[in-house]
Amino acid sequence: MEWRDDAIILTSRPQGENHSMLTAFARERGKVSALVYGGQGKGKLPLLQTGNGVELRWRGKTADSLGNFEVDLIEPRAAHAFADRQALAAMTATAELLLHVLPEGEGVPGLFEATEVLFDNFGERMIWPLVLAKWEVGLLRALGHGLALDRCVATGTLLEDGAELCFVSPKSGGAVSYQAGLPYKDKMFPLPPFLIGMGEPTEGDVKAALKLTAHFLRERLLLPIGRELPEARERLAGRL
């Protein structure tokens, strides 16, 4: 059997003396793994770096067999991020997160394209933290754990009807208006306006957004499967 798909490399680890076990996020097939023969060799090792965009050609005896990949490089994103240590750490942490939370062999509509945009921007020092925060909100939504940021969970008033949404409940993941949330503001997250399409983001807004999404990634996606947020992602907001 055989198939082809575009993919983003999540991780590659040694297998035997010269081969590699490659795990990637494929456009149509979600998280997939297979052997790359000679993957530790000088010719193939640079292709298998985390974040790189590739075309995978999979071959196996049956659909359920491990099979093997042939890999063609499309976008060398790992090389683009080398100049920014924080960006490289964030890209690696994002790949690790996807490795834990993506369903095996099952595509997630829209998520691959959004992840391509994010990984393309890790080479852009001034904007990747903003793109990462928005992507993480989208990841939660794509995996069925989206935040309700379009209305006040306390009053039901919609953003489009003029609700002054300023906070996010750490339990419900719902936005809370200024008036309803003010007495409890110390127990809630601030809602960065750019996450609801309001105004231009400041550095403080981006840091607040990354702290907000880190909480819900941990609580909704990782702790239920016995995982923790990757250390590089945990420390990201404080290092920007």
N, C-alpha and C positions, 0 to 999 in steps of 0.2 A: 504494500500500500504506500501511497505517497500524497503529500500535500505541500503547498507553499503558502506563506503568510508573511506580512511585514511584522516586525517585532521590536521591542526595546529590551535590551539585555538587563536582567536583574542581578544575576550572580553567575559566576563560573568557578568551579572548584576542581582540583586535581582528581583524576580517576585512574588508578593504576600508574604505570610509569610515565606515560606520555599523553594520555587522553584527558578529556575534561568532561564534567557533567555540567551542562548549561541549562539554566532556568531563565525563561524570558516571558514577557508579557506580549502576547500576539494579538493582533487586531481582531481576528474572528474567533480565536480559540482561547482567549484568556491566558491563564498561567500554564505554561507547557515546559516539560523537561525532557532532555535526551542527551545521548553521548555525542561528543565531537571528537572524532578520531584525530589524533595528533594535535589536540587542542592546546597542549603545553609547549608546542614547538614555536620557534621564533616567528614563523610565518603566520600562525593563527592566533597566538597569544594577544597581540595588540587589537585584534578584531573583537575579542571577547570581553572587553572592558565594560564595567557597569555603566549604563546610560546610553551606550552606542545604539543607533538605529540600524537594523539589519534586515535582510530578507532571509528567512529560514526555509530550507527545503528538508522536509522530514521524510524518512523512509523507515518502514517497519514491516514485519511479517503480518501482524494483525493490528487492528485499531487500538487494542489494549496493550500492545507490546511497548517496551521502552523506546526502541528505535534509535536512530541517529540523525543528527542535523548536519547539513552542509550550510555554511554561513557566508553571505556576501555583505560587505559593509555598505551602508547607504549614507549614514550620518555619523561622523566621529565625535560625538558630543563629549565623551570623556576628555578628549584633548582640549576642547574649547573651555572646559571648566578648570583646567589645571592652574590657571593664573590666579584663581580666587579660592583660597583654602576653604573659606566658609561655604562657597557655592559647591565645591567638590564634596564636602562633608554632608551638605544638605541633599545633594543628588544621591549620594550613597545611602543616606538614611531614608530617603523617599523610596528608593528601590527595595530596601529592607522591609519597609512598611508594606509595600505591595506584595512582597514575597509572602508575608504572613496573612494578609487579608483577602487577596484575590481568590476567587473560586477556581479550582483546578479544571482545566479543559472547558471552560465556559466563558464566552465573551460577555462583556459588560457594555451595553450600548452607550456610545459617546465618551466613555472613559479613556479609551486608547488615544483618541484624537486630542483630548484635553491634556493627557500626559505627554504627548509629543510636544505640545505647545510649551508646557512647563519645562521639559528637559531642553528644548531649544533655547529657552531663556536663561538657563543656568550660566550661560556665557556672558550675560548682560548684567554687570555688577549692580547697577542702580535700580533694576526693576524685579529681579527674580524673587526677593522676599515677598513683594506684593502679589506676584503671580502665584507663589506657593500658597499663601494664605487663601486666595480664592480657590485654588485647586483643591485644597483640603476640605473646604466647605462642599465643593462638588463631589469629592470622594465619598464623604458621609452620605450625601443624597443618593449617589449612584448605587451604594451598597445598602440602601434602605434605612438609613439612620440620619436623615436630613434634619437640619435645624429649621425651626419655624420662625423666620425673621421678617415675615410680611404682616404681622399683626401683634397686638399686645395680648399675651396669654391671660392677663388679669382682667382686662375689660372687653376684649374681643374687637377693639377698634383696629381697622386696617390702616396700613401705611398709606395706601392710596386715598384714604379718607382723611388724612392729616394727622395720624397718630404720631406723637413725638417719641419714637422708639430710641431708648438710650441704654438699656441694659439687656443682659441675657441671663436667664435662670440656669444655674449649673446643673439642676436636676432635670428640668423638662426640655432644655435646649430651645426654649421659646423666648422671643423678644418681650420686653416689658417697657411700658411707657415711663416717661420721667415722673409723672405724678404718682402713678401706682407703685413705682419701684423705689422712689426716693427714700422711704423709711428703711428699706432693706438693701441699700446700695452697697454696703460693705460686704454683703454676702453674695453679690452677683458680679458677673463680668461686665465691663463696659462694652457697649456695642459700637465698634468702629463704623462711622457713617459710610465709608466706601463699600462696606459689605452689603449695604442696601441701596447702593447707587446714589448716595448723597455726598457731594463734595469731593475734593481732591484729598488723597490720603497724606497724612503727615508721617514722619518716622515713628512717632508715638502710636499712631493708629495701627501701623503695620505690626509693631511689636505686640500691641494689645490683641490684634487679630490672631497672631501666631500662638499666643498664650491661650486664647479662647479655643482655637481648633485643637491644640495639643490636648486640652482637657477632654474634649469629646472623642477624639481619636482613641485616647487611652480608655475612657469609660465605656464607649459603645462598640469599639472594634477589637481592642487588644486584650483588655482584662477578661472578657468572656471566653477567650481562647487561651488564657494563661500566659499572655505575652505582655511585655512592657514597651513603652515608646522607645525607639532607638536613642541611645545616649546623645548622639550628635544632634538629634532633633529636640530632645529634652532641653538642651542647653542653648539652643539656637537664638531665641529671642534676647537672651542676656548678652550674647556675643556680637550681635549686629552693630 
